[in-house]
């Protein structure tokens, strides 16, 4: 399921492997895989809905892909 968060201005690393214990953010769990986190920057405080299933076509934002079989 997606997660809606109030994010502060800074650079974030979104988890692409799905193994992070700090979803939707990277915690380095991908270290021995082919996955790399997705870096994204928020220029001002904003409320966003981020993908937690890693199936989105608009990473790191939720696009509803979790509703598809």
OpenMM code with the backbone's topology and positions (N, CA, C; nanometers):
from openmm import Vec3, app, unit

residues = "UNK UNK UNK UNK UNK UNK UNK UNK UNK UNK UNK UNK UNK UNK UNK UNK UNK UNK UNK UNK UNK UNK UNK UNK UNK UNK UNK UNK UNK UNK UNK UNK UNK UNK UNK UNK UNK UNK UNK UNK UNK UNK UNK UNK UNK UNK UNK UNK UNK UNK UNK UNK UNK UNK UNK UNK UNK UNK UNK UNK UNK UNK UNK UNK UNK UNK UNK UNK UNK".split()
positions = [
    Vec3(0.0829, -0.1178, 0.0000),
    Vec3(0.0000, 0.0000, 0.0000),
    Vec3(0.0880, 0.1251, 0.0000),
    Vec3(0.0423, 0.2298, -0.0597),
    Vec3(0.1197, 0.3538, -0.0620),
    Vec3(0.1245, 0.4170, 0.0769),
    Vec3(0.2151, 0.5109, 0.0913),
    Vec3(0.2287, 0.5828, 0.2174),
    Vec3(0.2285, 0.7330, 0.1878),
    Vec3(0.1480, 0.8076, 0.2619),
    Vec3(0.1423, 0.9524, 0.2449),
    Vec3(0.2213, 1.0163, 0.3588),
    Vec3(0.3168, 1.1008, 0.3207),
    Vec3(0.4089, 1.1616, 0.4166),
    Vec3(0.4221, 1.3108, 0.3933),
    Vec3(0.4487, 1.3829, 0.5012),
    Vec3(0.4873, 1.5233, 0.4916),
    Vec3(0.6388, 1.5254, 0.4837),
    Vec3(0.6922, 1.5625, 0.3679),
    Vec3(0.8368, 1.5607, 0.3473),
    Vec3(0.8941, 1.7015, 0.3551),
    Vec3(1.0101, 1.7106, 0.4171),
    Vec3(1.0820, 1.8367, 0.4282),
    Vec3(1.1756, 1.8530, 0.3099),
    Vec3(1.2171, 1.9750, 0.2800),
    Vec3(1.3097, 1.9964, 0.1688),
    Vec3(1.4427, 1.9264, 0.1946),
    Vec3(1.4790, 1.8338, 0.1083),
    Vec3(1.6073, 1.7627, 0.1126),
    Vec3(1.6086, 1.6555, 0.0051),
    Vec3(1.7152, 1.5827, -0.0031),
    Vec3(1.7277, 1.4711, -0.0967),
    Vec3(1.6978, 1.3417, -0.0224),
    Vec3(1.6185, 1.2564, -0.0855),
    Vec3(1.5780, 1.1285, -0.0281),
    Vec3(1.6232, 1.0155, -0.1203),
    Vec3(1.6343, 0.8960, -0.0645),
    Vec3(1.6628, 0.7760, -0.1423),
    Vec3(1.5445, 0.6812, -0.1274),
    Vec3(1.4740, 0.6582, -0.2393),
    Vec3(1.3579, 0.5704, -0.2406),
    Vec3(1.4046, 0.4273, -0.2674),
    Vec3(1.3530, 0.3336, -0.1905),
    Vec3(1.3896, 0.1922, -0.2034),
    Vec3(1.3336, 0.1342, -0.3333),
    Vec3(1.4183, 0.0721, -0.4131),
    Vec3(1.3744, 0.0061, -0.5359),
    Vec3(1.3728, -0.1456, -0.5226),
    Vec3(1.4363, -0.1994, -0.4181),
    Vec3(1.4468, -0.3450, -0.4049),
    Vec3(1.3333, -0.4065, -0.3243),
    Vec3(1.2674, -0.3268, -0.2418),
    Vec3(1.1586, -0.3780, -0.1599),
    Vec3(1.2036, -0.4442, -0.0307),
    Vec3(1.3339, -0.4463, -0.0021),
    Vec3(1.3845, -0.5140, 0.1169),
    Vec3(1.4107, -0.4211, 0.2354),
    Vec3(1.4026, -0.2912, 0.2145),
    Vec3(1.4325, -0.1956, 0.3212),
    Vec3(1.3364, -0.2115, 0.4383),
    Vec3(1.3886, -0.2029, 0.5568),
    Vec3(1.3063, -0.2049, 0.6777),
    Vec3(1.2543, -0.0650, 0.7078),
    Vec3(1.2947, 0.0330, 0.6251),
    Vec3(1.2571, 0.1733, 0.6417),
    Vec3(1.1752, 0.2202, 0.5208),
    Vec3(1.0878, 0.1323, 0.4685),
    Vec3(1.0066, 0.1645, 0.3510),
    Vec3(0.9316, 0.2950, 0.3702),
    Vec3(0.9213, 0.3778, 0.2722),
    Vec3(0.9614, 0.3592, 0.1339),
    Vec3(1.1046, 0.4040, 0.1060),
    Vec3(1.1802, 0.4314, 0.2110),
    Vec3(1.3157, 0.4827, 0.1937),
    Vec3(1.4199, 0.3724, 0.2027),
    Vec3(1.5305, 0.3936, 0.1366),
    Vec3(1.6404, 0.2974, 0.1329),
    Vec3(1.7129, 0.2919, 0.2676),
    Vec3(1.7468, 0.1702, 0.3106),
    Vec3(1.8294, 0.1521, 0.4295),
    Vec3(1.9577, 0.0748, 0.3980),
    Vec3(1.9851, 0.0558, 0.2675),
    Vec3(2.1064, -0.0148, 0.2254),
    Vec3(2.0894, -0.1648, 0.2101),
    Vec3(1.9697, -0.2176, 0.2283),
    Vec3(1.9461, -0.3624, 0.2180),
    Vec3(1.9763, -0.4180, 0.0802),
    Vec3(1.9821, -0.3335, -0.0205),
    Vec3(2.0077, -0.3753, -0.1585),
    Vec3(2.1557, -0.4065, -0.1831),
    Vec3(2.2399, -0.3868, -0.0875),
    Vec3(2.3858, -0.3885, -0.1055),
    Vec3(2.4384, -0.5043, -0.1903),
    Vec3(2.3844, -0.6231, -0.1774),
    Vec3(2.4362, -0.7383, -0.2529),
    Vec3(2.3419, -0.7792, -0.3653),
    Vec3(2.2696, -0.6809, -0.4183),
    Vec3(2.1777, -0.7064, -0.5294),
    Vec3(2.2126, -0.6124, -0.6440),
    Vec3(2.1369, -0.6232, -0.7529),
    Vec3(2.1574, -0.5347, -0.8675),
    Vec3(2.0804, -0.4036, -0.8524),
    Vec3(2.0013, -0.3904, -0.7469),
    Vec3(1.9194, -0.2712, -0.7262),
    Vec3(2.0008, -0.1528, -0.6759),
    Vec3(1.9566, -0.0347, -0.7142),
    Vec3(2.0140, 0.0923, -0.6675),
    Vec3(1.8975, 0.1798, -0.6240),
    Vec3(1.9118, 0.2544, -0.5150),
    Vec3(1.8026, 0.3416, -0.4735),
    Vec3(1.7819, 0.4551, -0.5730),
    Vec3(1.6616, 0.5089, -0.5734),
    Vec3(1.6290, 0.6217, -0.6588),
    Vec3(1.6402, 0.7495, -0.5763),
    Vec3(1.7287, 0.8375, -0.6176),
    Vec3(1.7470, 0.9644, -0.5483),
    Vec3(1.6466, 1.0652, -0.6017),
    Vec3(1.5778, 1.1338, -0.5098),
    Vec3(1.4869, 1.2410, -0.5504),
    Vec3(1.4952, 1.3539, -0.4495),
    Vec3(1.4740, 1.4756, -0.4974),
    Vec3(1.4880, 1.5943, -0.4145),
    Vec3(1.3547, 1.6666, -0.4029),
    Vec3(1.3242, 1.7055, -0.2826),
    Vec3(1.2033, 1.7830, -0.2532),
    Vec3(1.2487, 1.9262, -0.2253),
    Vec3(1.2062, 2.0234, -0.3063),
    Vec3(1.2531, 2.1607, -0.2903),
    Vec3(1.1836, 2.2389, -0.1781),
    Vec3(1.0623, 2.1941, -0.1399),
    Vec3(0.9898, 2.2641, -0.0333),
    Vec3(0.9025, 2.1638, 0.0392),
    Vec3(0.8646, 2.1954, 0.1624),
    Vec3(0.7815, 2.1043, 0.2404),
    Vec3(0.6535, 2.0747, 0.1626),
    Vec3(0.6200, 1.9452, 0.1543),
    Vec3(0.5048, 1.9028, 0.0754),
    Vec3(0.4548, 1.7679, 0.1268),
    Vec3(0.3259, 1.7439, 0.1089),
    Vec3(0.2670, 1.6130, 0.1399),
    Vec3(0.2594, 1.5341, 0.0104),
    Vec3(0.3202, 1.4154, 0.0100),
    Vec3(0.3239, 1.3303, -0.1096),
    Vec3(0.2843, 1.1882, -0.0746),
    Vec3(0.2324, 1.1183, -0.1733),
    Vec3(0.2045, 0.9757, -0.1587),
    Vec3(0.3106, 0.9000, -0.2367),
    Vec3(0.3902, 0.8224, -0.1626),
    Vec3(0.5000, 0.7464, -0.2217),
    Vec3(0.4629, 0.5996, -0.2346),
    Vec3(0.5179, 0.5373, -0.3363),
    Vec3(0.4942, 0.3953, -0.3625),
    Vec3(0.5660, 0.3107, -0.2569),
    Vec3(0.4982, 0.2081, -0.2119),
    Vec3(0.5564, 0.1141, -0.1167),
    Vec3(0.5664, -0.0264, -0.1757),
    Vec3(0.5152, -0.0457, -0.2994),
    Vec3(0.5147, -0.1799, -0.3591),
    Vec3(0.6206, -0.1964, -0.4678),
    Vec3(0.6861, -0.0898, -0.5066),
    Vec3(0.7894, -0.0879, -0.6105),
    Vec3(0.7372, -0.1240, -0.7489),
    Vec3(0.6046, -0.1189, -0.7722),
    Vec3(0.5488, -0.1483, -0.9050),
    Vec3(0.5106, -0.0229, -0.9828),
    Vec3(0.5220, 0.0932, -0.9213),
    Vec3(0.4833, 0.2172, -0.9864),
    Vec3(0.5629, 0.2417, -1.1147),
    Vec3(0.5007, 0.3057, -1.2090),
    Vec3(0.5689, 0.3476, -1.3320),
    Vec3(0.6128, 0.4937, -1.3199),
    Vec3(0.5869, 0.5548, -1.2030),
    Vec3(0.6174, 0.6953, -1.1797),
    Vec3(0.6948, 0.7108, -1.0477),
    Vec3(0.7969, 0.6292, -1.0304),
    Vec3(0.8745, 0.6277, -0.9057),
    Vec3(0.9318, 0.7655, -0.8733),
    Vec3(0.9292, 0.8013, -0.7473),
    Vec3(0.8895, 0.7249, -0.6287),
    Vec3(0.7425, 0.7405, -0.5910),
    Vec3(0.6648, 0.8026, -0.6787),
    Vec3(0.5265, 0.8355, -0.6464),
    Vec3(0.4318, 0.7194, -0.6786),
    Vec3(0.3308, 0.7030, -0.5974),
    Vec3(0.2314, 0.5979, -0.6197),
    Vec3(0.1475, 0.6341, -0.7423),
    Vec3(0.1291, 0.5384, -0.8317),
    Vec3(0.0429, 0.5601, -0.9491),
    Vec3(-0.0747, 0.4612, -0.9508),
    Vec3(-0.0955, 0.3904, -0.8403),
    Vec3(-0.2058, 0.2964, -0.8311),
    Vec3(-0.1741, 0.1578, -0.8830),
    Vec3(-0.0498, 0.1308, -0.9218),
    Vec3(-0.0129, -0.0003, -0.9757),
    Vec3(-0.0399, -0.1137, -0.8776),
    Vec3(-0.0421, -0.0854, -0.7497),
    Vec3(-0.0682, -0.1892, -0.6490),
    Vec3(-0.2102, -0.2449, -0.6616),
    Vec3(-0.2968, -0.1760, -0.7361),
    Vec3(-0.4337, -0.2238, -0.7576),
    Vec3(-0.4449, -0.3186, -0.8758),
    Vec3(-0.3378, -0.3338, -0.9532),
    Vec3(-0.3376, -0.4203, -1.0715),
    Vec3(-0.2896, -0.5596, -1.0335),
    Vec3(-0.3483, -0.6633, -1.0955),
    Vec3(-0.3057, -0.8019, -1.0660),
    Vec3(-0.1654, -0.8291, -1.1135),
] * unit.nanometer
topology = app.Topology()
chain = topology.addChain("A")
for resn in residues:
    res = topology.addResidue(resn, chain)
    for name in ("N", "CA", "C"):
        topology.addAtom(name, app.Element.getBySymbol(name[0]), res)
